[in-house]
């Protein structure tokens, strides 16, 4: 199964309703909770979550350039997971850091929290040991995967 199909399956599992079209930026946004994507042309430039999408999207006009948006209705308890998967898939320019540091471990945190030195961490990443890897300012892996390989938090 391709990465795109996996993501579509995940979106379907975590959301109540998927809106499959981009809406003009000046269209009034529905007051609802969920995960939203901001576009500049065909490019996803930002992904966020909100309990009030209308207020949040309007607030982004001040700090981000976008011309349309997409909204995925999603209960609050599922938003974080869906948001992280979408950020990893699209890597928008305005999403500089991973959403949740509780789930992800960088090289520096792997050394400090698990005693895994950066060179060993790099070798593990290059060997394909981890199912999900994120590249932002640093390389990140899922904390649960480090734990599953026997590393203990110190």
DSSP file (Angstrom, degrees, kcal/mol; ACC not computed):
  #  RESIDUE AA STRUCTURE BP1 BP2  ACC     N-H-->O    O-->H-N    N-H-->O    O-->H-N    TCO  KAPPA ALPHA  PHI   PSI    X-CA   Y-CA   Z-CA
    1    1 A X              0   0    0      0, 0.0     5,-0.0     0, 0.0     0, 0.0   0.000 360.0 360.0 360.0 133.2    0.0    0.0    0.0
    2    2 A X     >  -     0   0    0      1,-0.1     4,-2.4     4,-0.0     5,-0.2  -0.245 360.0-111.0 -71.8 161.9    1.4    3.4   -0.9
    3    3 A X  H  > S+     0   0    0      1,-0.2     4,-2.3     2,-0.2     5,-0.1   0.879 119.8  52.8 -58.6 -39.4    2.1    6.1    1.6
    4    4 A X  H  > S+     0   0    0      2,-0.2     4,-2.5     1,-0.2    -1,-0.2   0.907 109.3  47.8 -65.2 -42.0   -0.8    8.2    0.1
    5    5 A X  H  > S+     0   0    0      2,-0.2     4,-2.3     1,-0.2    -2,-0.2   0.893 110.7  52.2 -65.3 -39.1   -3.2    5.3    0.5
    6    6 A X  H  X S+     0   0    0     -4,-2.4     4,-2.3     2,-0.2    -2,-0.2   0.918 111.0  47.6 -60.7 -43.6   -2.0    4.7    4.1
    7    7 A X  H  X S+     0   0    0     -4,-2.3     4,-2.8     2,-0.2    -2,-0.2   0.910 110.5  50.9 -65.4 -43.1   -2.7    8.4    4.8
    8    8 A X  H  X S+     0   0    0     -4,-2.5     4,-2.2     1,-0.2    -1,-0.2   0.899 111.0  49.2 -61.5 -40.0   -6.1    8.3    3.2
    9    9 A X  H  X S+     0   0    0     -4,-2.3     4,-2.3     2,-0.2    -2,-0.2   0.919 111.5  49.3 -63.3 -44.0   -7.0    5.3    5.3
   10   10 A X  H  X S+     0   0    0     -4,-2.3     4,-2.2     2,-0.2    -2,-0.2   0.912 110.3  50.4 -62.4 -44.2   -5.7    7.0    8.5
   11   11 A X  H  X S+     0   0    0     -4,-2.8     4,-1.8     1,-0.2    -1,-0.2   0.926 111.2  49.3 -59.6 -44.4   -7.8   10.2    7.7
   12   12 A X  H  < S+     0   0    0     -4,-2.2    -1,-0.2     1,-0.2    -2,-0.2   0.894 112.3  48.1 -62.9 -40.4  -10.9    8.0    7.1
   13   13 A X  H  < S+     0   0    0     -4,-2.3    -1,-0.2     1,-0.2    -2,-0.2   0.864 118.8  38.2 -67.6 -36.8  -10.3    6.2   10.5
   14   14 A X  H  < S+     0   0    0     -4,-2.2    61,-0.4    -5,-0.1     2,-0.3   0.634 108.3  65.9 -94.3 -15.6   -9.7    9.3   12.5
   15   15 A X     <  -     0   0    0     -4,-1.8    59,-0.3    -5,-0.2     3,-0.1  -0.704  60.0-149.1-112.1 160.2  -12.2   11.8   11.0
   16   16 A X  S    S+     0   0    0     57,-2.4     2,-0.4     1,-0.3    58,-0.2   0.861  87.6   7.6 -86.3 -43.7  -16.0   12.0   10.9
   17   17 A X  E     -A   73   0A   0     56,-0.9    56,-1.5     2,-0.0     2,-0.5  -0.999  64.3-151.5-142.4 137.1  -16.3   13.7    7.5
   18   18 A X  E     -A   72   0A   0     -2,-0.4     2,-0.7    54,-0.2    54,-0.2  -0.959   8.5-149.3-112.7 127.0  -13.6   14.6    4.9
   19   19 A X        -     0   0    0     52,-1.3    52,-0.1    -2,-0.5    -2,-0.0  -0.858  11.0-163.0 -90.8 117.2  -14.2   17.6    2.7
   20   20 A X        +     0   0    0     -2,-0.7     2,-0.3    50,-0.1    -1,-0.1   0.123  60.2  67.7 -95.1  21.6  -12.4   16.7   -0.6
   21   21 A X  S    S-     0   0    0     50,-0.1     2,-0.3    48,-0.0    50,-0.3  -0.983  78.9-115.9-139.0 151.9  -12.1   20.1   -2.1
   22   22 A X        -     0   0    0     -2,-0.3     2,-0.3    48,-0.1    48,-0.2  -0.675  30.5-147.3 -84.4 139.5  -10.2   23.3   -1.4
   23   23 A X  E     -B   69   0A   0     46,-3.0    46,-1.8    -2,-0.3    -1,-0.0  -0.824  26.6 -95.2-107.8 146.2  -12.3   26.3   -0.5
   24   24 A X  E >   -B   68   0A   0     -2,-0.3     3,-1.7    44,-0.2    44,-0.3  -0.265  33.7-121.4 -56.8 145.4  -11.4   29.9   -1.3
   25   25 A X  T 3  S+     0   0    0     42,-2.4    43,-0.2     1,-0.3    -1,-0.1   0.771 111.0  55.6 -62.2 -26.6   -9.7   31.7    1.6
   26   26 A X  T 3  S+     0   0    0     41,-0.3    -1,-0.3     2,-0.1     2,-0.2   0.500  82.2 109.2 -87.7  -2.3  -12.4   34.3    1.8
   27   27 A X  S <  S-     0   0    0     -3,-1.7     2,-0.2     1,-0.1    -4,-0.1  -0.508  83.4-101.8 -72.4 140.9  -15.2   31.8    2.2
   28   28 A X        -     0   0    0     -2,-0.2     2,-0.3     1,-0.1    -1,-0.1  -0.440  39.0-131.2 -65.2 130.6  -16.8   31.7    5.6
   29   29 A X        -     0   0    0     -2,-0.2    25,-0.1    25,-0.1     2,-0.1  -0.629  20.6-107.9 -88.4 140.7  -15.4   28.8    7.6
   30   30 A X        -     0   0    0     -2,-0.3     2,-1.3     1,-0.1    24,-0.5  -0.405  28.1-120.4 -64.4 137.5  -17.7   26.4    9.5
   31   31 A X  S    S+     0   0    0     22,-0.2     2,-0.3    21,-0.1    -1,-0.1  -0.692  71.6 109.7 -80.8  96.0  -17.6   26.7   13.2
   32   32 A X        -     0   0    0     -2,-1.3    21,-2.7     2,-0.0     2,-0.3  -0.941  66.7 -98.7-157.0 172.9  -16.6   23.2   14.1
   33   33 A X        +     0   0    0     -2,-0.3    41,-1.1    19,-0.2     2,-0.3  -0.751  61.7  86.6-103.5 151.7  -13.6   21.3   15.4
   34   34 A X  E    S-DC  50  73A   0     16,-2.5    16,-2.3    -2,-0.3     2,-0.4  -0.986  72.6 -52.4 159.7-165.2  -11.1   19.4   13.4
   35   35 A X  E     -DC  49  72A   0     37,-2.2    37,-3.1    -2,-0.3     2,-0.3  -0.894  48.5-164.7-108.1 135.2   -7.8   19.5   11.5
   36   36 A X  E     -DC  48  71A   0     12,-2.8    12,-2.3    -2,-0.4     2,-0.4  -0.904  10.6-151.8-124.7 151.9   -7.4   22.1    8.7
   37   37 A X  E     -DC  47  70A   0     33,-2.8    33,-2.2    -2,-0.3     2,-0.4  -0.981   8.9-152.1-120.9 131.2   -5.0   22.5    5.8
   38   38 A X  E     -DC  46  69A   0      8,-3.1     7,-3.0    -2,-0.4     8,-1.4  -0.878  16.8-160.0-102.6 136.4   -4.1   25.9    4.4
   39   39 A X  E     -DC  44  68A   0     29,-3.1    28,-2.9    -2,-0.4    29,-1.5  -0.870  23.1-163.2-117.7 147.1   -3.0   26.0    0.7
   40   40 A X  E >  S-D   43   0A   0      3,-2.4     3,-1.5    -2,-0.3     2,-0.4  -0.930  83.2 -44.8-120.3 103.0   -1.1   28.4   -1.5
   41   41 A X  T 3  S-     0   0    0     -2,-0.5    26,-0.1     1,-0.2    27,-0.0  -0.632 124.0 -25.7  69.0-128.2   -2.1   27.2   -5.0
   42   42 A X  T 3  S+     0   0    0     -2,-0.4     2,-0.5    -3,-0.1    -1,-0.2   0.392 118.3 100.4 -94.6   2.4   -1.8   23.4   -4.9
   43   43 A X  E <  S-D   40   0A   0     -3,-1.5    -3,-2.4     2,-0.0     2,-0.5  -0.765  71.9-132.0 -97.4 129.5    0.8   23.4   -2.1
   44   44 A X  E     +D   39   0A   0     -2,-0.5    49,-0.4    -5,-0.2    -5,-0.3  -0.679  29.8 173.3 -74.9 121.6   -0.2   22.7    1.5
   45   45 A X  E     +     0   0A   0     -7,-3.0    49,-2.6    -2,-0.5    50,-0.3   0.636  61.0  12.2-106.7 -19.3    1.6   25.5    3.5
   46   46 A X  E     -D   38   0A   0     -8,-1.4    -8,-3.1    48,-0.2     2,-0.4  -0.972  53.4-164.8-159.1 142.9    0.2   24.9    7.0
   47   47 A X  E     +D   37   0A   0     -2,-0.3     2,-0.3   -10,-0.2   -10,-0.2  -0.999  24.7 156.6-129.1 131.1   -1.7   22.2    8.9
   48   48 A X  E     -D   36   0A   0    -12,-2.3   -12,-2.8    -2,-0.4     2,-0.3  -0.865  30.4-130.1-143.1 176.6   -3.3   23.0   12.2
   49   49 A X  E     +D   35   0A   0     -2,-0.3     2,-0.3   -14,-0.2   -14,-0.2  -0.941  25.8 170.1-130.9 154.8   -6.1   21.8   14.6
   50   50 A X  E     -D   34   0A   0    -16,-2.3   -16,-2.5    -2,-0.3     3,-0.3  -0.991  41.9-142.6-161.5 151.5   -8.8   23.8   16.3
   51   51 A X  S    S+     0   0    0     -2,-0.3     2,-0.3     1,-0.3    -1,-0.1   0.573 111.3  34.8 -87.3 -13.5  -11.9   23.5   18.4
   52   52 A X  S  > S-     0   0    0      1,-0.1     4,-2.0   -18,-0.1    -1,-0.3  -0.746  70.6-178.3-140.3  87.2  -13.2   26.6   16.4
   53   53 A X  H  > S+     0   0    0    -21,-2.7     4,-3.0    -3,-0.3     5,-0.3   0.852  78.4  59.7 -58.8 -38.3  -11.9   26.4   12.9
   54   54 A X  H  > S+     0   0    0    -24,-0.5     4,-2.1     1,-0.2    -1,-0.2   0.954 109.6  40.7 -58.1 -52.9  -13.5   29.7   11.8
   55   55 A X  H  > S+     0   0    0      1,-0.2     4,-1.9     2,-0.2    -1,-0.2   0.898 117.2  49.5 -62.7 -40.4  -11.7   31.8   14.4
   56   56 A X  H  X S+     0   0    0     -4,-2.0     4,-1.1     2,-0.2    -2,-0.2   0.934 111.2  46.5 -68.2 -46.7   -8.4   29.9   13.9
   57   57 A X  H >< S+     0   0    0     -4,-3.0     3,-0.7     1,-0.2     4,-0.5   0.921 112.3  51.1 -62.9 -43.4   -8.3   30.2   10.1
   58   58 A X  H >< S+     0   0    0     -4,-2.1     3,-1.4    -5,-0.3     4,-0.4   0.898 106.4  56.3 -59.7 -40.0   -9.2   33.9   10.2
   59   59 A X  H >< S+     0   0    0     -4,-1.9     3,-0.9     1,-0.3     4,-0.4   0.776  97.7  62.6 -62.6 -27.4   -6.4   34.4   12.7
   60   60 A X  G XX S+     0   0    0     -4,-1.1     4,-2.1    -3,-0.7     3,-0.6   0.632  81.5  80.2 -76.2 -13.1   -3.9   32.9   10.2
   61   61 A X  G <4 S+     0   0    0     -3,-1.4    -1,-0.2    -4,-0.5    -2,-0.2   0.840  90.8  54.9 -58.9 -31.7   -4.5   35.7    7.7
   62   62 A X  G <4 S+     0   0    0     -3,-0.9    -1,-0.2    -4,-0.4    -2,-0.2   0.805 121.3  24.1 -72.0 -29.9   -2.2   37.9    9.7
   63   63 A X  T <4 S+     0   0    0     -3,-0.6     2,-0.3    -4,-0.4    -2,-0.2   0.543 116.1  51.6-117.8  -9.4    0.8   35.5    9.7
   64   64 A X     <  -     0   0    0     -4,-2.1     2,-0.6     2,-0.1    -1,-0.1  -0.953  66.0-130.9-135.3 150.5    0.6   33.2    6.7
   65   65 A X        +     0   0    0     -2,-0.3     2,-0.3   -20,-0.1    -4,-0.1  -0.894  46.8 139.5 -99.4 118.3    0.1   33.5    3.0
   66   66 A X        -     0   0    0     -2,-0.6   -26,-0.3    -5,-0.1     3,-0.1  -0.986  37.3-164.6-154.8 154.8   -2.7   31.2    1.7
   67   67 A X  S    S+     0   0    0    -28,-2.9   -42,-2.4    -2,-0.3     2,-0.3   0.480  74.7  13.9-121.1  -6.3   -5.5   31.3   -0.8
   68   68 A X  E     -BC  24  39A   0    -29,-1.5   -29,-3.1   -44,-0.3     2,-0.3  -0.968  60.1-155.0-158.4 171.7   -7.6   28.3    0.1
   69   69 A X  E     -BC  23  38A   0    -46,-1.8   -46,-3.0    -2,-0.3     2,-0.3  -0.943   6.5-149.3-148.3 165.8   -8.2   25.7    2.8
   70   70 A X  E     - C   0  37A   0    -33,-2.2   -33,-2.8    -2,-0.3     2,-0.4  -0.980  14.8-154.0-138.4 147.5   -9.5   22.2    3.5
   71   71 A X  E     - C   0  36A   0     -2,-0.3   -52,-1.3   -50,-0.3     2,-0.6  -0.982   8.1-164.2-131.5 133.8  -11.1   21.0    6.7
   72   72 A X  E     -AC  18  35A   0    -37,-3.1   -37,-2.2    -2,-0.4     2,-0.3  -0.957  23.3-135.9-117.0 111.7  -11.3   17.5    8.2
   73   73 A X  E     +AC  17  34A   0    -56,-1.5   -57,-2.4    -2,-0.6   -56,-0.9  -0.504  40.2 159.7 -68.2 127.8  -14.0   17.2   10.9
   74   74 A X        -     0   0    0    -41,-1.1   -59,-0.2    -2,-0.3     5,-0.1  -0.985  42.7-106.7-154.8 134.3  -12.4   15.3   13.7
   75   75 A X    >>  -     0   0    0    -61,-0.4     3,-1.9    -2,-0.3     4,-0.8  -0.290  37.8-111.6 -62.5 151.5  -13.1   14.8   17.4
   76   76 A X  H >> S+     0   0    0      1,-0.3     3,-0.9     2,-0.2     4,-0.6   0.850 114.3  58.3 -52.6 -42.2  -10.7   16.6   19.8
   77   77 A X  H 34 S+     0   0    0      1,-0.2    -1,-0.3     2,-0.1     4,-0.2   0.636 111.7  41.7 -69.5 -12.2   -9.2   13.3   21.1
   78   78 A X  H <> S+     0   0    0     -3,-1.9     4,-1.9   -64,-0.1    -1,-0.2   0.492  90.7  87.6-108.1  -7.0   -8.1   12.3   17.6
   79   79 A X  H <X S+     0   0    0     -3,-0.9     4,-3.1    -4,-0.8     5,-0.2   0.898  83.2  54.6 -63.4 -43.3   -6.9   15.6   16.2
   80   80 A X  H  X S+     0   0    0     -4,-0.6     4,-2.5     1,-0.2    -1,-0.2   0.914 110.3  45.6 -59.9 -46.0   -3.3   15.3   17.5
   81   81 A X  H  > S+     0   0    0      2,-0.2     4,-2.1    -4,-0.2    -1,-0.2   0.923 115.8  45.7 -64.4 -45.4   -2.6   11.9   15.8
   82   82 A X  H  X S+     0   0    0     -4,-1.9     4,-2.4     2,-0.2    -2,-0.2   0.913 112.2  52.4 -63.7 -42.9   -4.2   13.0   12.5
   83   83 A X  H  X S+     0   0    0     -4,-3.1     4,-2.7     1,-0.2     5,-0.2   0.929 109.4  48.7 -59.0 -47.7   -2.3   16.4   12.6
   84   84 A X  H  X S+     0   0    0     -4,-2.5     4,-2.4    -5,-0.2    -1,-0.2   0.913 111.4  49.6 -60.8 -43.4    1.0   14.6   13.1
   85   85 A X  H  X S+     0   0    0     -4,-2.1     4,-1.9     1,-0.2    -1,-0.2   0.903 113.2  46.4 -63.5 -40.7    0.4   12.2   10.2
   86   86 A X  H  X S+     0   0    0     -4,-2.4     4,-2.8     2,-0.2     5,-0.4   0.905 111.3  51.0 -68.6 -40.8   -0.6   15.0    7.9
   87   87 A X  H  X S+     0   0    0     -4,-2.7     4,-2.5     1,-0.2    -2,-0.2   0.915 112.0  48.1 -62.1 -42.3    2.4   17.2    8.8
   88   88 A X  H  < S+     0   0    0     -4,-2.4    -1,-0.2    -5,-0.2    -2,-0.2   0.882 115.1  45.6 -64.5 -37.6    4.7   14.2    8.2
   89   89 A X  H  < S+     0   0    0     -4,-1.9    -2,-0.2    -5,-0.2    -1,-0.2   0.910 127.4  24.5 -73.1 -42.5    3.1   13.5    4.8
   90   90 A X  H  < S-     0   0    0     -4,-2.8    -3,-0.2    -5,-0.1    -2,-0.2   0.727  80.9-154.4 -98.9 -24.4    2.9   17.1    3.5
   91   91 A X     <  -     0   0    0     -4,-2.5    -4,-0.1    -5,-0.4    -3,-0.1   0.935  21.6-152.9  46.3  60.8    5.8   18.9    5.4
   92   92 A X    >   -     0   0    0     -5,-0.1     3,-0.7     1,-0.1   -47,-0.2  -0.245  17.3-123.0 -64.8 150.7    4.2   22.3    5.1
   93   93 A X  T 3  S+     0   0    0    -49,-0.4   -47,-0.1     1,-0.2    -1,-0.1   0.803 109.7  50.0 -66.5 -29.7    6.5   25.3    5.2
   94   94 A X  T 3  S+     0   0    0    -49,-2.6     2,-1.3     1,-0.1    -1,-0.2   0.622  91.2  81.4 -86.6 -12.0    4.8   27.0    8.2
   95   95 A X    <   +     0   0    0     -3,-0.7    -1,-0.1   -50,-0.3     4,-0.1  -0.737  56.4 165.8 -90.7  89.8    4.9   23.8   10.3
   96   96 A X        +     0   0    0     -2,-1.3    41,-0.4     2,-0.1     2,-0.3   0.864  57.2  30.8 -76.8 -37.6    8.5   24.2   11.5
   97   97 A X  S    S-     0   0    0     -3,-0.2     4,-0.0    39,-0.1     2,-0.0  -0.799  93.9 -87.8-121.6 160.6    8.5   21.7   14.3
   98   98 A X        -     0   0    0     -2,-0.3     3,-0.2     1,-0.1    -1,-0.1  -0.347  38.0-124.5 -63.8 150.9    6.8   18.5   15.1
   99   99 A X  S    S+     0   0    0      1,-0.2     2,-0.6   -19,-0.1    -1,-0.1   0.920  92.1  32.2 -66.7 -47.5    3.5   18.9   16.8
  100  100 A X    >>  -     0   0    0      1,-0.1     4,-1.0   -20,-0.1     3,-0.7  -0.932  51.9-173.6-122.4 112.4    4.1   16.7   19.9
  101  101 A X  T 34 S+     0   0    0     -2,-0.6    -1,-0.1     1,-0.2     5,-0.1   0.659  85.3  71.3 -73.2 -14.3    7.5   16.3   21.4
  102  102 A X  T 34 S+     0   0    0      1,-0.2    -1,-0.2     3,-0.0    41,-0.0   0.820 105.7  36.6 -69.2 -30.0    5.9   13.7   23.7
  103  103 A X  T <4 S+     0   0    0     -3,-0.7    40,-3.1    40,-0.1    41,-0.4   0.741 113.6  61.2 -92.0 -26.4    5.6   11.3   20.8
  104  104 A X  E  <  -E  142   0B   0     -4,-1.0     2,-0.4    38,-0.2    38,-0.2  -0.758  60.4-156.9-113.2 149.9    8.8   12.1   18.9
  105  105 A X  E     -E  141   0B   0     36,-3.0    36,-2.3    -2,-0.3     2,-0.1  -0.989   7.8-157.9-126.4 128.7   12.5   11.9   19.8
  106  106 A X  E  >  -E  140   0B   0     -2,-0.4     4,-2.7    34,-0.2     5,-0.2  -0.431  39.2 -96.4 -92.1 174.0   15.2   13.9   18.1
  107  107 A X  H  > S+     0   0    0     32,-0.7     4,-1.8     1,-0.2     5,-0.2   0.928 126.2  47.9 -55.0 -46.6   18.9   13.0   18.1
  108  108 A X  H  > S+     0   0    0      1,-0.2     4,-2.4     2,-0.2    -1,-0.2   0.921 113.5  45.5 -64.8 -44.8   19.6   15.2   21.0
  109  109 A X  H  >>S+     0   0    0      1,-0.2     4,-3.3     2,-0.2     5,-0.6   0.848 108.3  58.2 -67.5 -32.9   16.7   13.9   23.1
  110  110 A X  H  X5S+     0   0    0     -4,-2.7     6,-2.0     2,-0.2     4,-1.5   0.900 110.8  43.3 -63.1 -38.9   17.7   10.3   22.2
  111  111 A X  H  X5S+     0   0    0     -4,-1.8     4,-1.1     4,-0.3    -2,-0.2   0.944 120.2  40.6 -69.1 -48.3   21.1   10.9   23.7
  112  112 A X  H  <5S+     0   0    0     -4,-2.4    -2,-0.2     1,-0.2    -3,-0.2   0.881 127.6  29.0 -70.7 -39.8   19.8   12.7   26.8
  113  113 A X  H  <5S+     0   0    0     -4,-3.3    41,-3.6    -5,-0.2    -3,-0.2   0.748 135.8  22.4 -95.6 -25.7   16.7   10.5   27.5
  114  114 A X  H  <<S-     0   0    0     -4,-1.5    38,-0.3    -5,-0.6    -3,-0.2   0.475  94.4-119.8-122.0  -5.6   17.8    7.1   26.2
  115  115 A X     <  +     0   0    0     -4,-1.1     2,-0.7    -5,-0.4    -4,-0.3   0.714  63.0 144.3  71.1  19.7   21.6    7.2   26.2
  116  116 A X        -     0   0    0     -6,-2.0    -1,-0.2    -7,-0.1    -2,-0.1  -0.832  46.1-135.9 -93.3 113.5   21.6    6.6   22.4
  117  117 A X     >  -     0   0    0     -2,-0.7     4,-2.7    -3,-0.1     3,-0.5  -0.325  19.7-110.6 -71.7 154.3   24.5    8.6   20.9
  118  118 A X  H  > S+     0   0    0      1,-0.3     4,-2.7     2,-0.2     5,-0.2   0.833 116.2  53.1 -55.3 -39.7   24.0   10.6   17.8
  119  119 A X  H  > S+     0   0    0      2,-0.2     4,-1.9     1,-0.2    -1,-0.3   0.905 112.6  44.4 -65.3 -40.1   26.2    8.4   15.6
  120  120 A X  H  > S+     0   0    0     -3,-0.5     4,-2.4     2,-0.2    -2,-0.2   0.903 112.2  52.9 -68.8 -40.8   24.3    5.2   16.7
  121  121 A X  H  X S+     0   0    0     -4,-2.7     4,-2.4     1,-0.2    -2,-0.2   0.935 109.2  49.4 -58.0 -47.5   21.0    7.1   16.2
  122  122 A X  H  X S+     0   0    0     -4,-2.7     4,-2.8     1,-0.2    -1,-0.2   0.903 110.5  50.3 -59.3 -42.5   22.0    8.0   12.6
  123  123 A X  H  X S+     0   0    0     -4,-1.9     4,-1.8     1,-0.2    -1,-0.2   0.897 110.3  50.1 -63.5 -40.2   23.0    4.4   11.9
  124  124 A X  H  <>S+     0   0    0     -4,-2.4     5,-1.7     2,-0.2     4,-0.4   0.912 112.7  46.7 -64.3 -42.4   19.6    3.2   13.2
  125  125 A X  H ><5S+     0   0    0     -4,-2.4     3,-1.5     1,-0.2    -2,-0.2   0.941 113.0  48.6 -64.3 -47.9   17.8    5.7   11.0
  126  126 A X  H 3<5S+     0   0    0     -4,-2.8    -1,-0.2     1,-0.3    -2,-0.2   0.796 104.0  61.0 -64.4 -28.6   19.8    4.9    7.9
  127  127 A X  T 3<5S-     0   0    0     -4,-1.8    -1,-0.3    -5,-0.2    -2,-0.2   0.598 113.0-117.5 -75.7  -9.5   19.3    1.2    8.4
  128  128 A X  T < 5 +     0   0    0     -3,-1.5    -3,-0.2    -4,-0.4    -2,-0.1   0.717  67.6 142.3  82.2  21.4   15.5    1.6    8.1
  129  129 A X      < +     0   0    0     -5,-1.7     2,-0.3     2,-0.0    -4,-0.1   0.798  53.4  68.5 -65.4 -30.8   14.8    0.4   11.6
  130  130 A X        -     0   0    0     -6,-0.3     3,-0.1    -5,-0.2    11,-0.0  -0.706  67.2-150.1 -99.9 142.8   12.0    2.9   12.2
  131  131 A X  S    S+     0   0    0     -2,-0.3     2,-0.4     1,-0.2    -1,-0.1   0.818  87.3  34.6 -78.5 -31.2    8.7    2.9   10.5
  132  132 A X        +     0   0    0     10,-0.1    10,-0.7     2,-0.0     2,-0.4  -0.989  64.8 174.2-129.6 129.5    8.2    6.7   10.7
  133  133 A X  E     -F  141   0B   0     -2,-0.4     2,-0.4     8,-0.2     8,-0.2  -0.993  12.3-158.7-130.5 137.6   10.9    9.3   10.5
  134  134 A X  E     -F  140   0B   0      6,-2.1     6,-2.6    -2,-0.4     2,-0.6  -0.955   1.3-161.2-118.4 138.3   10.4   13.1   10.4
  135  135 A X  E     +F  139   0B   0     -2,-0.4     4,-0.2     4,-0.2     2,-0.1  -0.947  38.3 124.2-118.8 109.5   12.9   15.6    9.0
  136  136 A X  S    S-     0   0    0      2,-2.3   -39,-0.1    -2,-0.6   -40,-0.1   0.140  93.7 -28.8-123.8-112.9   12.4   19.2   10.1
  137  137 A X  S    S+     0   0    0    -41,-0.4     2,-0.3    -2,-0.1   -40,-0.1   0.663 139.1  10.3 -78.6 -15.4   15.3   21.0   11.8
  138  138 A X  S    S-     0   0    0     -4,-0.0    -2,-2.3   -31,-0.0     2,-0.5  -0.846  93.3 -86.8-146.7 177.0   16.5   17.6   13.1
  139  139 A X  E     - F   0 135B   0     -2,-0.3   -32,-0.7    -4,-0.2     2,-0.4  -0.836  44.8-168.5 -95.2 133.1   15.7   13.9   12.5
  140  140 A X  E     -EF 106 134B   0     -6,-2.6    -6,-2.1    -2,-0.5     2,-0.3  -0.931   9.7-175.5-123.1 146.0   12.9   12.5   14.7
  141  141 A X  E     -EF 105 133B   0    -36,-2.3   -36,-3.0    -2,-0.4     2,-0.3  -0.911  41.4 -85.9-130.1 162.3   11.7    9.0   15.3
  142  142 A X  E >>  -E  104   0B   0    -10,-0.7     4,-1.3    -2,-0.3     3,-0.9  -0.518  29.0-140.7 -70.6 131.7    8.8    7.7   17.3
  143  143 A X  H 3> S+     0   0    0    -40,-3.1     4,-2.1    -2,-0.3     5,-0.2   0.873 100.7  60.6 -57.8 -40.7    9.6    7.4   21.0
  144  144 A X  H 3> S+     0   0    0    -41,-0.4     4,-1.9     1,-0.2    -1,-0.2   0.802 100.9  54.7 -61.6 -28.8    7.6    4.1   21.2
  145  145 A X  H <> S+     0   0    0     -3,-0.9     4,-1.2     2,-0.2    -1,-0.2   0.890 105.8  50.5 -73.6 -38.3    9.9    2.5   18.6
  146  146 A X  H ><>S+     0   0    0     -4,-1.3     5,-1.8     1,-0.2     3,-0.6   0.930 112.2  48.5 -61.0 -43.1   13.0    3.3   20.7
  147  147 A X  H ><5S+     0   0    0     -4,-2.1     3,-1.6     1,-0.2    -2,-0.2   0.879 106.5  56.5 -63.5 -37.6   11.3    1.7   23.7
  148  148 A X  H 3<5S+     0   0    0     -4,-1.9    -1,-0.2     1,-0.3    -2,-0.2   0.746 101.7  57.5 -68.3 -21.9   10.3   -1.3   21.6
  149  149 A X  T <<5S-     0   0    0     -4,-1.2    -1,-0.3    -3,-0.6    -2,-0.2   0.266 127.2 -97.5 -91.5  12.1   13.9   -1.9   20.7
  150  150 A X  T < 5S+     0   0    0     -3,-1.6     2,-0.3     1,-0.3    -3,-0.2   0.474  75.8 141.9  93.1   1.6   14.8   -2.2   24.4
  151  151 A X      < -     0   0    0     -5,-1.8     2,-0.4     1,-0.0    -1,-0.3  -0.603  36.3-152.5 -77.7 137.7   16.1    1.4   25.1
  152  152 A X        -     0   0    0    -38,-0.3     2,-0.2    -2,-0.3    -5,-0.0  -0.871  19.0-110.6-111.0 142.6   15.0    2.7   28.5
  153  153 A X              0   0    0     -2,-0.4   -39,-0.2     1,-0.1   -40,-0.1  -0.504 360.0 360.0 -68.2 137.6   14.5    6.3   29.4
  154  154 A X              0   0    0    -41,-3.6   -40,-0.1    -2,-0.2    -1,-0.1   0.400 360.0 360.0-105.3 360.0   17.2    7.5   31.9
